[in-house]
Amino acid sequence: GRFELKDERREMLEFMVPFLFSILLGTCIITGGQYLLQGLSEEKESRILESLLCTLSAEDLLAGKLLGLGAAGLTLVAVWMGAGLALGGPMLALAHVQPSATMLALAVVYFLLGYLFYGGLMTAIGAVTNNMREAQQFAMMFTFSLFIPFLVITSILGSPDGPLAVTLSLFPPTAATTMMLRLGLPSFEVPAWELETSLVLLALTCWLVLRGAEREFRIGLQMTGKP
């Protein structure tokens, strides 16, 4: 409703900061999940998992895979993030970009919940498929949903309080990346009720996915080699 001077620097920050934070979060989640899927598929093909089932339960084995292979993948991600911050930190400082502690804390929470959600899916997929090729074909259908917000990024950044942005923020498969797009906008503040609802829905979905993955993991390992 009023005129203002064109500010190319501000317009660039309004797009680049949310995009970089969101794509970094999504890449980290998918990297951790893919590392888990690859390790599980390789050990299933070599029949190592069948031997392990003689000494532990499928539930303990699933928890070990999520923590062990997940931690290995997340360590790699942490190294990448550290290198990225070391190289990109000076540029962000020159652009006067200073992420708040609240935003960084929320990024960690969304990362952990997103990893558990997609890690549970990857575990279930690895358990019911016979080789890595099959596993990757099934996994692509689920991992693509994490990057749906980038297909409509102009609509989300142009109207961060619109129905599309709010819906994708509450929908668990797209919640992490969409919320980081909105949280990264310097001129917009996400309402508290949306953050709370998004986190609760994502946490509840994680629990349901992990429960389902536990069942699929147990049955899948017992039916190795069968259609």
N, C-alpha and C positions, 0 to 999 in steps of 0.2 A: 504493500500500500504506500510505499515511498521510494524515492530514488536514492541510490547509493553508488559510490565510486566502484568501478570494476577492480577487484583485487585478485589477480591471477594466482598469487602465492596462497591466499586463503582458499581459493577454489581447488588448487592442487592438494592442499593439506586435507580438505574436506573429503577428497576421494582417496588419496594415497594412504593416509594413516589407517582408516578402517579397513581398507583392502589388504594392506600388508599384515596387520594383526590377525585378520580373519583367515587369510590364506596360510599364514604360519601355523595357526592353531589347527586348521583342517589337515595340513600336510603332516603335522606331528601325530595326529590321531590315526590317520591312515597308515603312516609308516609303522607305528607300533602294532597296529592290527595286522598288517601284511607280514611283518616279521613273525608274529604269532602263527599266522596261517601257514607260512612256509615251513617253519620248524615242525609244526604238528603234522603236516602232510608228508614231510620227509621221514619222520619217525614212524608214521603209520605204514608207509610203503616198505620200510625196512623191518617191520614187525617188532620193533623195540617196545612199542606200547603194549602189545599183547603179553610180552614177558613181564612187564612192570605190573600188569593187572594180577599177576600171581601173588604179589606181595602187598599191594595197596588197593584201596577202593577207587572206583572211577571218580568219585567226588574229590578225593584227595589228589588224584592225578590231575584233574581239571584245575583245581586251585593252584597246584604247583606250576602248571603250564602258564596260567594267567600271570602268576607272580614272577616266575623265572624267565620265560621267554619275553614276557612283557617288559620286565626290568632291563633285559639286555637291549631290547629295541628302544626303550625310553632313554637309556644311557647314550645310545648313538644320537638320538634326537637332542638330548641335552648338549652334547658336543657341538652339534650343528647350530643350536640356538646361541650358545656361547660365542661361537665364531661370528655368527650374524650380528650379535649385539656389539662385539668388539669392532667389527668393520662398519656397521651402520650407526653406532652410537654417536660418533662425531657429527654425522650428517643430520641426525635427529636433533642434536643439540643446537646446530646452526639454524635449523628451522624452528627452534623454540618449541619443540614437541616434548612434553614431559608427561608421560602416562602417570595417572594417579595410582596410589597404592591400592585403592578399592578396585580399580580396573584390572590391575595385575593379579590381585587375589581372585577376582571372578574368573579371569582367564585360566588360572590354575584349576579352579573348581570345575569349570566347563571342560577343561582338558581331561581331567581324571574321569568325570562322568561319561564324556564322549568316548574315551578309550575303553572303559568297562562295557559300554553299550556295543561298540563295534568289535571289541575283543571277544565278547560273548558270541556275537554273530559269527565271527571268523572261526571260533572254536567249534561251534555247531556245524558249520560248513565243512571244516577240515575233518570232522568225525564221520560225516555221512557220505563223503566223496572218496573215490578210490585212488586219485592221483592229483598232482599239483595243477594240471591243466583244467580238470573238472572244477577244482576248488576255485581257481581264479575266475572261471566263467560265472560261477554262482556269486562270488564275492563282488564282481563288478556291478551287479544289479543293486547291491546294497550300498556300496561305497559311493556310487554316483549321487545318491540322494544327499550326501554331506555337502556336495558342491552345487546343488541346485540354486542356492541363493546368489551365486556369482552369475547365473544366467539372467537374473532380474536385478542385478546390483544397482542399476540406475534408478529403478523404481524404489528400492529400499532406501538408498541414500537421499533420493529426492523427496521421499515422503516417509521418514523413519517412524512416524506415528500412524501410518496408514494401515488398513486392514491386512494387506499382503505381508507387510513387515511384522506385524503383531502375530499373525497366524503362523508364519514360518518360525518365529521366535518361540512359540509354544509347542510346535510340532517336534517331538523328540529327535528324529533323524536329522533335522536341519537346525535345531535350536542353538547348538554351539557356534556354528559359523555365522548364523544370522544375528545372534545377540552380540557377537564381537564386532560385526559391521556397525551395529547401532551404538554400542558402547564406545567405539573409536571415534565417533563424530564429535568434534570439539564443541559444536553449537547445539547439541541435543542431549537431554538427560532421560534415560529410560525410567519410566515409573516403577516404583518399588514393587507394586503388586504384580507387574509383569515379570520382573526378575524372580520373585518368590514362586509364582506359578510355574514359570519355565523350569526352575531348578527342581521343584517338587515333582513335576511330570517327568522330567528326564531321569531323576533318581528312581522313581517308581518303575519306569520302563526298563531301566538298567536291572533292577531286581527281577522283573519278570523275564527279561532276556537271559539272565544268568541262570535262573531256575530252568528255563526251557533248554538252554545249552547243556546244563548238567544231565538232563534226561537224554538229549540227543547224543551226547558224548558217550554215555554208558551203553546205549543201545547200538550206536554206530560202531564202537569198538568190538562189541560182541558179534556183530554181523560182518566183520571184515571179509571181503572177497565175495560176499553175496550181493545180489542186485537189490 
